[in-house]
Amino acid sequence: MRPFLAAVQFLTVCPFPKTWRSDEKTLARSTPWFPVVGLLIGGMAAALGYALGRVFPGLLTSVLVVISLLIVSGGLHLDGLADTADGFFSSRPRERVLEIMKDSRTGPMGVAAVVCVISLKIAALASVPVGARWWTLLMVPLAGRCALVTNLSVLPYARAEGGLGSVFHNNRSVYNAIWASAVLALVGWFAGGWLGLVAGVSSIAAGLLFALHVYRKIGGLTGDTLGAASELVEVVPALVVVAWLHGGFSI
C-alpha cells in the first residue's frame, strides 16, 4: 500500500507521520493510484456538495466546494496552471518558454488563467441541476487526476535536467493511461448513465488534446503542464453536463 499512500501524500495535504514519507522510487510507482485518489477526493466533494446544498443556494455551494478542492490539493495544480499560462502565452521560443515556466513569480497571464479557470468551475458547477450535481462533483477531481496519468503516459519529458514531474515520468506506461481512462469512463457510466459516460470520454479527449498542444509548444511535459492539465480537465465534466442539459437532452 505504500504507492497508494505516496499518491495520497503527493496529491493532497492529508497529514502523515514523518516515518511514512515516501522516497522517489515509491512515488514513481504511485501513478496508477492517482485515479483512486481522485475518486476519494470526488467522494468528499460530492458529500460536501450534497450537505451544503441543503443549507445554501447553488452558487454559494459551488464556491465553497471549489475552495475545498483547492485546500485539499494545496493549490499544487493551480500553481502549475499559472506557470504554464505565463510561459505559453509569452510568444517566446521553446527554451525561453521553459525558463519563464521555471520562474517562481506569477505573471499577469498566470493570474488571469487562475481567475478564469476558478470562475469557470464555479459557474459550471452552479449551473448543474441538483439531481446531477453529486455525480458531477464525483467526476471533477477524478477527471483531473486521470489527466495527469494520460499526459504522463503519452508525452516525453521536456527538460533535459529533469524536474518534479520526471520522478513519475521515469515509470510511465501506456497501460496506466488505459487504466485511468477506463476508471473515468466506468465511474461516469455507473454514476451518471449515458451522460456520465459522455462526460468521462470528453474529459479523456480534452486531456489528450491538451497533451498534443503541450507537445507542439515545448516538445514534452513538465510538472507545470501536468498541473495545468489537471485544472483544465477538471472543468470538463461540469461543462458537458450543462451543455447537454441546456441543449434539451434528458439525463
N, C-alpha and C positions, 0 to 999 in steps of 0.2 A: 504493500500500500504506500510505500514511500514516494513513488512517482505521482500518485494521486495527491498526497499531502503537499508535494512540491508544487503541483499545479495550483492548489488552493492558496499556498503561500504567495505564489507569483501573481496570480490574477485577482487576489483580494487583499484586504487589510486585516483579515482574521488573525488574532494574536496566537502565536505558538511559542512554546518553550524554546530557549536558545539551543538546547540539545537536539531539537527537531529540525534545525536549519539544514537545508539541502545543499549538496555540493553540485558542481556543474554537470557531472555525469547523471545524477538523478534528475536534475532539471531537464537535461536533454531527452530523457525518457518519459517526461511528463506530458508531452504534446498530445498523445491520444486521449488524455483525461480532460483536455480543455472543454470539449462539448459537455462532459458530465458536470464540470464546474459551472459552465454557462447555464445548464439546466437547473442546477441548485439555486443559482442567483435568480434565474427566471421564476422559480417556485416562490422564492422570497418576495420578488416584485409582484407576482400575481396575488399572493396572500395579502401583501400590504395594500395593493390597489383595491382589492375587494373590501378590506376593513375601512380604509379611508373613504371609499366611495359610499359607504353607508352613513358617513358623517358630513363629508364635504361635496361640493359640486365637482363636475368632471374636470374643469380646468385646474382648480386648486389641487385636486388629487393627482393629476398628471405632473404638475410642478413638483410636488412632494416626492412622487415616485422617481422622477428623473434625478432629483437631488440625492435620493437614497442610493441610486445606482452609481452616481459619481463618488459617493462616500465609500461604498463597498469596494470599488476598484482603486480608490486612492487617486483618481484623476490620471492614472498611468496612461491610458489610451488617448485621453484628451490632450495630454502633452504632446504625444506623437502626432496627433491631428494638426496641432498648431505649428509644430516644426515642419511638417510636410507641406502645409499650406504656404508657409514662408518661403520654402525652397522652390516648390513647384510653380508658384505664381511670380517668381522673381525674373523670369525670362532670361535666365543665365545659362551658360553651358553646363554640362553634366557635373564636372568637377566642382564648379562654383556652387551649384545647387546642393551638392553633398556637404560642402563647407557651411553653407547657410543653415542647413538642417542640423548640423552638429553644434551650432551656436546655441547656448542655453537661453539666450534672450529671445523673447517673443516679439515679433514684428506686427505691423498693422494687419497683414493678411492672416496671420495666425490668430489674432484676436477676432477678426471678422469671421473666420471659419468656425471657431468655437461658439461664438454667439449664434451664427446661423444654424449650426447643427443642433445645439441645445434648443433653440426656438422651434426648429422643425420637429424635433422629438416631442416637445410639449404639445404643439399644435396638432400633430398627427394623433397622438395618444388621446388627447381631449376630444378628438373627432370620432374616435372609435365608439360604436354603440356599446352600451353597458353589457349586453349579452355576449359580446365578443371580446371585451376588454381583458378578461382574465387570461385567456389563452394567447392573446396578442402580447401581453406583458410577459407571459411564459416564454414566448419565442424571441423577444427582443434581445436579451442578453445571450441566449443560445446562438442566435444568428451571428452576433458579433464575434463570439469565441470560435465558431466554426470558420468564420472568415480568416481568423488568424491561422488556423490549420491549413486551409486550402492555399493561402498565399505562401506559407512556408513550404508547401509541397511542390508548388509549380514554378517558383521563382528562384534564380540563383541569388547569392548574396552580393550586394553592390560594392561593399567596401573591402579592399584587399587586406586592410589591417584588422578586420573583424569588428565586433561590437556586441551589444547586448543580445541582439537577435541571432547572432551567429551561434550562441550556445544551443539554441533549439534547431538551428538550421543544419548543424552537423549530423543530426539524427533524423533528418526528414525522410519521408516515404510517401509515395503516391497512395499507398493503402490508408494512410492517416486521413488524406483528403476524402477518399471514398467513404471511410468510416464516419467522418464528420458530416459529410453530405447526407448519408443515409440516416443518421440520427436526426438531423434537422428536418428532413422530409417526412420521416415517420412520426416524429413528435407533432409536426404540423398536421398530418393526416389524422392522427388519433385525437388530437385536441380540437382541431377546427374543421375537420372534414375536408371537402374539396378546396374550400377557401384557405384553410391552413396549409394544405399541400402546395397550392399556388404561391402562397406567401413564402414557404420554405424554399421552393425551387427558384423563385425570384431572388431570394437572398443569396442563394448559391451563385446564380448568374451574375448578380451585382458584384459579389466578391471576386469572381473570375475576371469580369470586365475591369475592375479597379486594378487587379494584378497586371492585366495587359497594358493599362495606361502607365503603371509604375515601370514596367519593363521598357516601354518605349521612351520614357522620360529619363531614367537613370540606369537602366540596364539590369536592375535587380532590386531586391528588397533591402530595407534597413529596419531597425527596431521602430523607428518613427513611422514608416509606411505601414507596418503591422498595426500600430495603434490607430492610424488613420483608417485602415480597412475595417477594424472593429467598430469604430464610432460611426462610420458612414453606413455600414451594412446593418447596424442596429436600427436604423430608421426605416429600413425597407419593409419589414412585416406590417408595421402600422400603416405605412403609405399604401401598401397593396390592399389591406382590409378596407381602408377608407375609400380608395378609388373603386374597388369592386362594389361596395355597397352604395356609394354615391352614383355609380353608373346604373343602378337599378337592379343589380343581381341579388339574389337571396343567399343567405348563409347555407 
